[in-house]
Amino acid sequence: MGEKIRIGFYALTSCYGCQLQFAMMDELLQLIPNVEVKCWYMLERDSSEVEPVDIAFIEGSVSTEEEVELVKKIRENAKTVVAVGACATQGGVQSWTDKPLEELWKTVYGDAKVKFQPKKAEPVENYIKVDYKIYGCPPEKRDFLYTLGTLLIGSWPEDIDYPVCLECRLNGNPCVLLEKGEPCLGPITRAGCDARCPAYGIACIGCRGAVGYDVAWFDSLARVFKEKGLTKEEILERMRMFNAHNPKLEEMVKRIFEGVKE
């Protein structure tokens, strides 16, 4: 065996659910002979120095000016950068609202003094080049193991380019959109979760993000939602939950309501 592969787990603004998902994986113990963990905030709070690594996993959204500098430093010191989870890949639920930052700040912190400079939450790729993404809130265990495994052997993981609806059909699930009339985002959401929520009759909320800016047809789904009685605001509110930074979302949804009185 050659030198150990150096990896780091870095956390930005998040609930730490992605790191917890990783920490509960017994399979990671098998990596000890071949991997050197240079940083993992959840397991070692003092690991604040950004050291050179072969693979950097970043979870959380960029929500402070300090985090902007942190991700840039991580990128400079990493051969491969992987954005992990909905916050890192899509900005997370904290980027859902379009309210002014000052109003959000007042709601959360009031007049308290803090040691950081806040900003609206954004995906990691808005500031640095991201080589690969692991989707979900939190990601599926198998997605992380697959990604790490392929990278460790010098290969490259394949991305998922089809929607949750395909998994629903493969599993024989009743369609919660067409049969129950629920506002399900399965038609535009990246698959990989085995359609877990629709399998239990729960409409997909899109936590894995849109299947692609040029593939996800927000306007077609918005038309179906509109026919079921949802207003433009209700549709945008639901679609923004995990797609607030999708550049085509607003335009495609509004197109359905042009010239239509609500």
N, C-alpha and C positions, 0 to 999 in steps of 0.2 A: 504494500500500500504506500502511496505517496503521502504528501502533507495533508493534514486534515482540512476539510472545507470549512471556511469561516463564514458563519451566518450571524445575522443580527435581527432582533425583533424590536421595532421602534413604534412608540405610541404617540399619537397626536391627540386631538380633542375627540373623545369617544366615551362609550360606557365601559370599555375594556372587555366587552363580550367576546371579541375576536381572539384576544390574547388568552382569555379563559378557555375558549374552545381548544386552543393549541395546548394549553397547560394540562388539559385533561386527557390528552392522547398518550396512551401507554406506548404506542408505537415509536414515539420520539426517543424512548430509552434505547432502542436498537441503534440509534444513530451515534451514540456516545463514542464508539471506537473510531468513527470516521468524520465526526463533525466537532468543531470548536465554536461554542456560542460566545460571541464577543459582547453581546448586549441583549438583555431581555428585561424590560422595565418591570414587568409583573413579578418576576422571580428575584430580581436584584435591583432595588431602587437606586443604588449608588452607581449603576452603570450608565452614567450620564455622558461620558466621553464617546465621541463618534470615532471609532477606529476603522481601519481598512477591513472590508469584508468582501467575500465572493458573492454572497446573496444577502440583500437587505429586504426584509419584509416590513412594510409600513402600514399601520392601521390607524384609522382616525382621519378626520378632516382637518384641513389647514384653516385654523380659526383665530390665530393670533399672528402678529408680525414676527414674534419670536419663532413660531413654527415655520414660517416662510424661510427663515435663515437655516433652521434645523434641517428641513428637507433638502435644501441646496447642499448643505454640508454632507448629508448622507449620500446624495447622488455623487458627489465628488469622490467619496471614499468607497463606493460600491461598484462592482463589476456588473451586477444585475440587480435591478430594483423591481420588486413585486408589490403592487398596491393590494391590500387585503381588506375585504369587507365593503359594505355599502358606503360608509363614511369616506374611505380613502378613494374608492372608485367613482362615486357619484356625489359626494358632498354630504350624504347622510340626511336623516330627518331634520338635523339642525339647520339645513339650508332650505327647508321646505317653505318657510314664510317669506313674503316679500316686504315685510314691515321694515322700517328704517332701523339701522343698527342701534341708534341711540335709544329708541323705544324698547328694543329687546334687552339692551344693557340695563336700563332702568328697572324692567320687570324682574330680571334675574338677580342683579346685584344691589339695586337701590342706590344708596349713596356710599356704599362700601368702597374702600380703597384697595386696589389690586396691583400686583407687580407685573402685569403684562398688558400689551396693547392689543385689544380685540379687533376682529374684522369679521365680515360675513363668511360663513363656512364655505369652503370650496374643495373640489377633489384635488388630490396630490398632483395629477398630471397638468393642472393649470400652472404649475410652477417648475416642474422638472420633467424630464423624460422618464416615463414608466415603461418597463420592458414587458410586463405581463400583469394581468389582473385576476384576482380571485374574488368572485362575487358572492353576495349573500349577507344576511343580517341575523346571526353571524354566518360565515361560510360553512358549507358542508365539510365534514371531516374528510371525506374521500377526495374533495377538490384540493385541499391543502396537501394531503399525502401524495396525490398524483403529481401536483406541481413540484413539490420538493423532490420527489423521487426522480422525475425526469430531468430536473436540473442537476441533480447530484451525479447522474450517469452521463452528463454532457449532452443530453438530448433537449428537446423543447416541447412544452405542453401544448396541445391543441386547444383552441378556443371553442366555445359553444356558440353556434350561429343559428339556432332555431328556438322558437318560443315554447313556453310552458304548455300551450295547447297540444303540442305534439305528444308530450308525456301524458297528458290527460287522456288522449285518444288511445295511446299504447296501453294504458292501465285500465281502459274501459270505464273511466269516470263519467258520470252524468255532467253535462255542461251547466255550471252554475250561472253562466251568463244567459244562455239561450233558454234553458229549461227552468231556472229559478228566478231569472230577471235581476240577478245581483250584478253590481258594477265590477266585474272581474277584469283585471289587467293582464290575464294570462296571454291574450293574443299578441301583446307587444313586449312581454317580459322574457328575458333570457332564461332558458331552461337550465336544468341541472339539479333541481330540488326534488325531482321525481313527482312533481305536482302535489306536494304534501298537503297544502291547504285545500285545494279543490277536492282532493280525495276525501276530505271530511266535510264537504259541502260548504267550505268557506271560500269566499272570493279572494283571488290573488290580489295583493296590494302592491306588487311590483318591487319587492325588496332586492331582487337581483338586477334591477335596472333594465332599461330598454335593450332589446336584442341588438340594436344598432341604430345610429342616427339616420342612416339611409334605408334601413329595413323596417323599423318599427313604424307602422302606419297609425299615428295618433289620430289623424283626421277620420279614418274609417271607423275606428273604435269610438271616437267622439260622436259620430253620427248614430251609432247603435245606442250609446248612452242617452243621446238627445231624444231618440225615439221612445226610450223608456221613461222619459219625463225629467231627466236631469238638466239643470241649467248650465250655462257656460261656466259660471263660477264654481259650481259643484264638480264639474268634470275636471277643470283645471286644478282644483284643490286636491282631488284624488290622484291625478296623474303627476302632480308636482312632488308628492310625498317622497319618492325616491328618484325623481327625474328632473329636479329643479334646474339643473345646469344643462339639460338637453337643449341645444340651440334651436331645434325645430318644433319643440312642443307647443309653445304659445301660438306661433303662426299657424300651425296645422289645425289646432283646435278652434281658433277664432275664425278660420276660413269656413267652418261648418255653420257658423252663426252670422255670417255677413248678410246684411239685409233682412235678417229675421228678428222680429220683435219678440222679446222674452217676457 
